[in-house]
Structure formats: structure tokens, C-alpha cells
Amino acid sequence: MRATTVKVEGELLAQLERAKPPRLSLSAYVRSLLQQAVARQQMIAAADRYAEFVRETPGEREWLAKWDSADLVTPPRRKRR
């Protein structure tokens, strides 16, 4: 695996040290921030792909319209036997 060193100094370093949970090292904290940023970008891309799919697929739009109009507050009636 390739490793990379990133130099962080000055006010940014001080802010990161203050922001990180005490149980994490600075390296672990920065790594978690980077993982979150990558995951966020992937989720945004997935949402864009799904929005495009919905625009291009009438059946999906119809299903979503039914879902949006569903009554989710009133409990369903029980079937009598």
C-alpha cells in the first residue's frame, strides 16, 4: 500500500488538535475526516445518478408519487377473518 505524508501546520493544526476526540491520534482523526469526505462525494454522485434514473424512468416516478401520497400516519386496518 502506498503511504502519503501531508504536512499540516499553524492555525489549521491547532484547530484540528482542538477538534479531534481525545481517544484519536491526529493521524487517525484526519484519516477519518478524509474518509467521510470521500463517502460524502460518493453519496452525492449516487443521489445524482438516482435523480437521473427517476427523470428517465416513468415507472419509478409513478411509484414514487404513490409512495409520496401514502398515508403513513393512520394505522392500517386489521383484516377480519
N, C-alpha and C positions, 0 to 999 in steps of 0.2 A: 504494500500500500504506500502511496506517495504521501509524504507529510509536507506541510507548508507552515512557515512561521510568519505571523503577521505582527508587526510592531505597533503597539498601542501605547501612547504616552500622553502626558499633560492632563488637561481637564477631562478628556474622554476616559482615560484610565481611571481617574479619580471617580468619575460618575459610575463607571462600571463596577468599581470596587464597592461603592455605596449601594448600588442596586442589586448586586448578587446576593443570593441567600448564603448565610454563613456556612452551611454544610457543603457548598460547592467551591471548588477551586475556580480561579478566574478563567482558566482554560476551559473547564467543563461548562461554565456559565456562558462564555462566548460561543462555544460549540452548540449549546442548546439554543441560543438566540439565532444562530445561522440555520440550524435545522428547522426551527419554527418559520423563518423567513422563506426557506425553500418550500416547506409544506404549504405555506400561505399562497405562494405563487402557483403551486400545483393545483390547489383548490380553486383559485381564480380561473386558471386555464380550464379546469374541468367544468366549472359553472358556465363559462363562455361556450364550451362545446355543447353542454346540455341545452343552453338557451338557443343555440343554433339548431339543434336537433328538434326542439319544440317548435321553432318557427317553420321548419321544413317538414314536419310530420303532423298532418291534420288529426290523426287518431290520438296522438299524445296530447295535443291541445284540447280535444274534446274530453279526454279522460281527466285532464287537469281542471277543466271547467266544472265537471261533475264533482270532483273532489272539493273544489273551492266552494261549491254551493251546498255541500253536505252539512246537515245539522249535527254538529259534534257536541252539542250541549245536552239535548234531550236524550235520556237513556232509551235504548231500543226496547220495544215491547216484547215481552216473552211470548213465545208461541204456545198455544194451548194444545194439549194432547187429546 
